[in-house]
Amino acid sequence: MIGTIINSITIILASLIGMVVGDRLNDKIRLALMQALGLVVAVIGIDMALKTQNILIVIASILVGTAIGEILGIEDWLNRVGNRFEQKFSKSKFAEGFVTSTLLFCVGSMAIVGPILRRV
């Protein structure tokens, strides 16, 4: 429970910082930072996959999760929710930040794997 609260607070704080600082960064730096975050997430995922005793479960989980996500249209739904927020806060890039942070931290594999490992 405390991990969820800390995760939520961190996402909100990082999103607010991104909204304030994001416009001050040029596109080259912004792209480099997003690529660096993507690399970190990939390294963590690979590290965790290598530690598993049954890689087939990891592969099957990724395939099934991807298929379910595409069938349910999770990314499209998040984009619609983000666009509604953006209409209310039209002077910010809130929708883009909301969708990105939600996909990265809340819907991503780390958001699922973390609680599972916590219970084990």
C-alpha positions as CSV (number, residue, x, y, z in Angstrom):
1,M,0.0,0.0,0.0
2,I,2.7,2.5,0.9
3,G,4.5,1.6,-2.4
4,T,1.4,2.6,-4.3
5,I,1.1,5.9,-2.5
6,I,4.8,6.7,-3.0
7,N,4.5,5.8,-6.7
8,S,1.5,8.0,-7.1
9,I,3.1,11.0,-5.4
10,T,6.3,10.6,-7.4
11,I,4.3,10.5,-10.7
12,I,2.4,13.6,-9.7
13,L,5.5,15.5,-8.7
14,A,7.5,14.4,-11.7
15,S,4.6,15.4,-14.0
16,L,4.4,18.8,-12.4
17,I,8.1,19.3,-12.7
18,G,7.9,18.2,-16.3
19,M,5.1,20.7,-17.0
20,V,7.2,23.5,-15.5
21,V,10.6,22.6,-16.9
22,G,9.6,20.8,-20.0
23,D,8.9,23.9,-22.1
24,R,12.4,25.2,-21.2
25,L,14.2,22.2,-22.6
26,N,14.9,22.1,-26.3
27,D,13.7,19.2,-28.4
28,K,17.1,17.5,-28.6
29,I,17.5,17.3,-24.8
30,R,13.9,16.3,-24.3
31,L,14.3,13.4,-26.8
32,A,17.6,12.3,-25.2
33,L,15.9,12.2,-21.7
34,M,13.0,10.1,-23.0
35,Q,15.4,7.7,-24.7
36,A,17.5,7.5,-21.5
37,L,14.3,6.7,-19.5
38,G,13.4,4.1,-22.1
39,L,16.8,2.5,-21.8
40,V,16.6,2.4,-18.0
41,V,13.2,0.7,-18.2
42,A,14.6,-1.8,-20.8
43,V,17.6,-2.6,-18.6
44,I,15.5,-3.2,-15.5
45,G,13.2,-5.4,-17.5
46,I,16.0,-7.4,-19.0
47,D,17.7,-7.8,-15.6
48,M,14.5,-9.1,-14.1
49,A,13.9,-11.4,-17.0
50,L,17.4,-12.9,-16.6
51,K,16.8,-13.6,-13.0
52,T,13.6,-15.6,-13.6
53,Q,13.8,-19.4,-13.6
54,N,11.2,-19.8,-16.3
55,I,11.6,-17.3,-19.2
56,L,8.7,-18.9,-21.0
57,I,6.3,-17.3,-18.4
58,V,7.9,-13.9,-19.1
59,I,7.5,-14.3,-22.8
60,A,3.9,-15.6,-22.6
61,S,3.0,-12.8,-20.2
62,I,4.3,-10.2,-22.5
63,L,2.5,-11.7,-25.5
64,V,-0.8,-12.1,-23.7
65,G,-0.6,-8.7,-22.0
66,T,0.2,-7.0,-25.4
67,A,-2.7,-8.8,-27.1
68,I,-5.2,-7.9,-24.3
69,G,-4.0,-4.3,-24.3
70,E,-4.5,-4.0,-28.0
71,I,-7.9,-5.7,-28.0
72,L,-9.1,-3.4,-25.2
73,G,-7.5,-0.3,-26.8
74,I,-5.9,0.8,-23.6
75,E,-3.6,3.4,-25.3
76,D,-6.5,4.9,-27.2
77,W,-8.5,5.2,-24.0
78,L,-5.6,6.9,-22.2
79,N,-5.2,9.3,-25.1
80,R,-8.9,10.2,-25.0
81,V,-8.7,10.8,-21.2
82,G,-5.6,12.8,-21.7
83,N,-7.3,14.9,-24.4
84,R,-10.2,15.6,-22.1
85,F,-7.7,16.9,-19.5
86,E,-5.9,18.9,-22.2
87,Q,-9.2,20.6,-23.2
88,K,-9.6,21.7,-19.6
89,F,-6.0,22.8,-19.2
90,S,-5.5,24.0,-22.8
91,K,-2.4,26.1,-22.0
92,S,-0.3,23.1,-21.0
93,K,0.9,19.8,-22.5
94,F,-0.9,18.0,-19.7
95,A,-2.4,15.3,-22.0
96,E,0.9,14.3,-23.4
97,G,2.5,14.1,-20.0
98,F,-0.5,12.3,-18.5
99,V,-0.5,9.6,-21.2
100,T,3.3,9.2,-21.1
101,S,3.5,9.0,-17.4
102,T,0.5,6.7,-17.1
103,L,1.8,4.3,-19.7
104,L,5.3,4.3,-18.3
105,F,4.6,4.0,-14.6
106,C,1.0,2.8,-14.1
107,V,0.3,0.5,-17.0
108,G,3.8,-0.7,-17.8
109,S,5.2,-4.0,-16.9
110,M,7.1,-2.6,-13.9
111,A,3.8,-1.6,-12.3
112,I,2.7,-5.2,-12.4
113,V,5.9,-7.0,-11.7
114,G,6.8,-4.8,-8.7
115,P,3.8,-5.7,-6.6
116,I,4.1,-9.4,-7.5
117,L,7.7,-9.4,-6.4
118,R,6.8,-7.5,-3.2
119,R,4.4,-10.4,-2.2
120,V,6.9,-13.2,-3.0
